Amino acid sequence: MAKYYISDGVEKTVLEADSPLEACFSAIRYRFQGVPVNGFYKISEMGFERHDDDIMFSSDEVVSALLEVMEEERRKNERNPENE
């Protein structure tokens, strides 16, 4: 797992995840106090400063992807209720 620095322009956190998108999901679910409307998430493996290889996701992209993952988990649990 890599260490990621995630910022939404207001809040910042550092955590480990398998991918930048997973890091963003975890920040939203467990660390941040909300989702910025028309905002963005900056993800870096180097720190909170600006870097050429920083990854940027719009809040719309992240929310859509997170809803897809949650829907997939719900369908999986419906097929296998003993896994809940």
C-alpha positions in Angstrom: 0.0 0.0 0.0 1.2 3.5 -0.8 0.9 6.5 1.5 -1.3 9.3 0.0 -1.8 12.9 0.9 -5.4 14.0 0.1 -6.7 17.5 0.1 -10.1 18.9 -0.9 -9.1 22.5 -0.6 -10.4 22.8 2.9 -9.5 19.5 4.7 -6.3 17.4 4.5 -5.4 13.9 5.5 -2.7 11.3 5.1 -3.5 7.6 4.8 -2.5 4.4 3.1 -4.5 2.8 0.3 -4.1 0.6 -2.8 -4.8 3.4 -5.3 -5.3 7.1 -5.4 -9.1 6.6 -5.9 -9.3 4.3 -2.9 -7.4 6.9 -0.8 -9.9 9.5 -1.9 -12.9 7.2 -1.0 -11.4 6.5 2.5 -10.8 10.2 3.1 -14.4 11.0 2.3 -15.9 8.0 4.3 -13.7 8.2 7.4 -11.9 11.6 7.7 -13.5 14.5 5.9 -16.7 16.2 7.1 -18.4 16.4 3.7 -18.0 16.5 0.0 -17.3 19.8 -1.7 -19.9 20.9 -4.3 -18.2 21.5 -7.6 -14.9 20.9 -5.8 -11.9 18.8 -6.3 -9.6 16.3 -4.6 -5.8 16.5 -5.0 -4.0 13.3 -4.3 -0.2 13.0 -4.0 2.4 10.4 -2.8 4.9 13.2 -2.1 3.1 15.7 0.2 0.6 18.5 0.3 2.7 20.8 -1.8 2.0 21.1 -5.5 3.8 18.5 -7.7 3.7 17.8 -11.4 2.4 14.2 -10.9 -0.4 15.1 -8.5 -3.7 13.4 -9.3 -6.8 15.6 -9.4 -10.4 14.2 -9.3 -13.5 16.4 -9.5 -15.9 15.8 -6.6 -18.5 14.7 -9.2 -16.1 12.0 -10.5 -15.4 10.7 -7.0 -19.0 10.7 -5.8 -20.1 8.9 -8.9 -17.4 6.3 -8.5 -18.1 5.9 -4.8 -21.8 5.4 -5.5 -20.9 2.7 -8.1 -18.7 0.9 -5.6 -21.4 1.1 -2.9 -24.1 -0.2 -5.3 -21.8 -3.1 -6.3 -21.3 -4.0 -2.6 -25.0 -3.9 -2.0 -25.7 -6.2 -5.0 -23.0 -8.6 -3.8 -24.5 -8.7 -0.3 -28.0 -9.4 -1.8 -26.6 -12.4 -3.6 -24.7 -13.6 -0.5 -26.5 -12.4 2.6 -24.4 -14.5 5.0 -21.4 -12.2 4.1 -22.9 -9.2 5.9 
